Amino acid sequence: MNRIWFLLFFICPFFMVSQEESEQITSKSIDVVYTDETIVADGVLDEAIWSRCVPAKDFSQYFPFDSLPAISDTELYFAYDDENLHVAIIAHTVGDDFLVQNLKRDYGFRGSDNISILFDSFNDYTNSYMFGINAYGARREALIANGGRLGSDFDNSWDNRWFGDAKRHDDKYIAELTIPFKALRFEENTEKWRIQIYRFDSQSNEMTTWTDFSRNYILMNMSFMGDLNFEEPLKRTGNNLTVIPYVIGSAVSDFEDSVDDPEFNFNTGGEVKYGITSGLNLDLTINPDFSQVEVDQQVTNLDQFEIFFPERRQFFLENADLFSGFGQRTLNPFFSRRIGVAIDTATGVNIQNQVHYGARLNGKINENLRIGVLNMQTAADVINDVPIFNYSIVALQQQVFTKSNIAFLALNKMALGNKGLGESLDPYNRMAGVEYRHFSDNDKWYGKLSIMRAFSSSEKENNWANLGRIGYNVRGFSAEWEHMIIGDGFDAEVGFVPRRDVFNMTPFVRFEFFPQETILSNHSIEFGLNHFFKLGKEVDSIVEDFRLIDAEYNLRYNMSFLSGARFNLRLSNRQIFLLADFDPTRVQEEEIFLSAGTEYNFTSLNLNYRSDNRKIISYDANVRVGEFYNGYIYGIQGQLNYRIQPLGVISMSVNYNRIDLEDPFIPTNLWLVGPKFDLSFSKNLFFTTFIQYNNQLENLNINARLQWRYKPASDIFIVYTDNYITEPFDQFASRNKAFVLKMNYWLSL
């Protein structure tokens, strides 16, 4: 432990870095004109109001170079009435060869001619709403958290009711958006929001932004926004009450239980959204159903620990960072997928566990204070031996300085009415934590410092965890130090904490270059390491004192081409001391494994190339070769995409690993393959099908979903799911199948 305190003492001075002298960031502003004219968002600018507006224009290149004006400029005009914000867009182009992936909502940014608008409606540099439209009028929306500094801060699973369309011309496309103020949270009587606009133009192959900033920051970084000025202070709009009822019918057959006849079910439920104030919202749900949520894309697991899958369910998404922003991915004290999700013990696939009800209060109390309160209760799951659980979570976030904040999180998981279920489980599990998140005014320095403690009826020792991070980012150079200490007793059952009783440190440094007049847009070299030390406090641990159990060293070289293609090379060395018996292939006989207490050192090389996705056919290919524990691994992963302009994309994914370990291991071929059909027959009718064959799970999964958006934010879903036994192949048969019909309706009152 003395080594840990020495390391903490060494890095603490970095957290003394406070707000440096602010560099002056050039800011633009645009005025929003009030109107009582009726505006139809049809992509035809025939309303008189647009002639009275001064446009936001003079965009700058972000890619391929960030020091030039845009080749194709963009003009945006803003107006508003008592109920809506209106936006008119003229996106100039060099021709009429417009590219889109499909007509589906929530398209990808880089694969479509499109424009995105970010609104920081509380001017807090922390959260924003994103609304986008492409050249064919397909729309997308997203929530951006934590200042938009990482790709993981972007969540396009969020959905809301707004309007828009676009028209294509020979040298431009014109779009109009109408966004109801009810769809947004903002401070009442405000006269200003912060705004950023960015666009991808496939014909000029450029990404452009309204405000100019360097490419060492990602596009959605909220530090470089301009101002959106309203003529009059914004008022709250009506009652802001929305009711979203649903009805659902399903037929489920479980052939492994020798039940031939399907079980028919009918259910109803819904959700209520009520805007208590313009910044504070109450969400209520009864019998929520998430069967229409897109199935997880499976992965081949070659590690000892659980795989992380992101949250996709609507109820958990708005202001989700209040609850899930603590710690980091492998030290996350609240992971919402622990609520209402169980594991199918036959297939290892996540399945829905019924939620009886949920209530969530979230938003702004005042200019600097955010609050989140969540309470949910789940049904008992007899098959998986899970009793009724109630979950209560409280989160607070107080802004300090310009961009930093202090956050608090407390949660309680309590078993109710066990009825013989989960008797080996603790009757309750609780956690509390506090965290400081630092961002300097000039955005060069960032950091995080948190302390968390778990509570349970068994009152385990070492029931706390700590995270520290400090980073520095300027053009051409970035570096970061991060450490975690997770005690053996830190049993956060509602979190994602795959390792305990460890000290982990992950420093890295990157040098980035932006050459001129070459085929490269930029290239970089970086070095990082990831060390796990066992604290030796775990009961019955084979490690009695502080020792290194997992060390990984990575040397990376990355290239981005002017075409948009990317290449990555990674040389890795890993040293592992096994704490438990482990089969890296997960398919050997039970008595075949690598024994606990053995140590391994192996090196591998990864090569990855991602082609220009503007092409009709694009692909992503990765090759892995090298040592693996006491043997070797050879792997090929990739995805081939065929775009049917503008209907959608058909793709084929292949993940193959050949693992040769020493006797008595049998050489193993692991396959995860399957096509995906992502098609849009119109801007309101979408069809998605996943077929995934995974011989590691001995399962073939089919998930097909047809969605008809018959009214804004109102849908009919038809979902078909089927799982098949694949090993041995001569006994190929269906495990289970389900057919679901669901309809919901968005009613604004």
Number of C-alpha atoms within 10 A of each C-alpha: 10 8 9 16 9 10 12 13 10 10 16 14 9 14 17 8 15 14 18 12 9 11 10 8 15 11 12 17 16 20 18 24 21 18 14 10 12 10 22 17 20 19 20 14 18 11 11 12 19 18 11 11 18 15 19 19 16 16 23 25 26 27 22 22 21 20 14 14 16 22 18 21 21 26 17 21 23 26 24 25 18 15 16 18 17 24 21 25 23 21 22 19 22 14 12 14 13 22 21 26 27 28 25 25 21 19 22 16 19 20 18 24 26 29 25 21 19 25 25 26 21 22 23 19 23 21 22 28 21 22 21 24 28 31 25 23 26 22 25 24 24 22 24 30 26 21 21 22 19 15 12 11 18 19 20 19 18 18 17 18 16 19 17 22 22 23 17 17 14 12 13 20 24 24 26 26 27 22 20 19 21 23 14 15 21 24 23 15 12 16 15 23 21 23 26 25 24 23 28 22 26 21 16 13 17 22 25 30 29 28 23 22 21 17 19 14 20 14 23 26 23 29 22 24 28 22 18 21 19 19 13 14 12 20 16 19 16 12 14 18 16 17 18 17 19 21 16 19 15 19 16 17 20 17 16 13 9 9 11 10 11 16 12 13 11 12 13 16 17 18 21 18 18 18 24 14 19 24 21 20 20 19 20 20 22 17 19 22 23 17 21 19 15 17 19 14 9 15 15 17 14 13 12 15 10 11 12 12 13 11 17 19 18 13 17 19 20 20 19 18 19 23 28 20 20 28 24 14 15 13 23 18 32 24 23 20 20 14 20 20 15 19 13 13 11 12 18 12 16 15 15 15 20 20 23 19 19 22 19 21 20 24 25 22 15 13 14 14 16 20 21 23 20 20 18 21 23 23 18 23 15 12 10 14 14 20 23 20 22 21 20 18 20 20 23 21 21 17 19 14 12 14 22 23 19 18 22 21 24 21 25 21 24 17 21 16 10 15 11 11 18 18 12 8 13 14 17 18 21 22 25 20 21 20 22 20 21 26 24 20 21 16 22 18 23 21 21 22 22 20 19 24 22 26 21 20 11 11 10 15 14 18 21 23 26 20 22 23 24 23 21 16 17 17 14 16 16 18 18 18 18 19 22 23 23 25 26 22 22 24 24 26 20 21 19 21 21 14 19 21 24 24 24 21 21 18 17 19 17 17 16 19 15 17 12 11 7 10 11 19 22 22 19 17 18 18 17 18 17 17 20 22 19 27 24 19 19 19 9 8 14 13 18 13 14 18 15 18 19 19 19 18 17 18 16 16 18 16 19 19 17 19 16 18 19 20 18 18 18 18 17 18 17 20 18 18 18 18 16 15 15 15 19 17 23 18 17 15 11 8 9 16 17 20 14 13 14 12 16 14 16 17 18 18 17 17 16 18 17 18 17 19 21 21 13 14 16 17 19 19 18 18 17 18 17 17 20 19 20 14 16 18 18 18 17 17 18 19 18 15 20 18 21 15 14 19 19 23 20 18 19 17 20 18 19 18 22 17 21 20 20 12 10 12 18 15 16 16 17 22 21 21 21 19 18 18 17 20 23 22 15 15 18 17 18 22 19 19 21 22 21 23 22 21 18 18 20 18 23 23 23 18 20 20 21 18 19 18 18 12 12 14 15 18 18 21 21 20 23 20 20 18 22 20 22 19 14 8 9 8 10 13 15 18 21 19 19 18 17 20 18 22 18 20 19 19 14 14 10
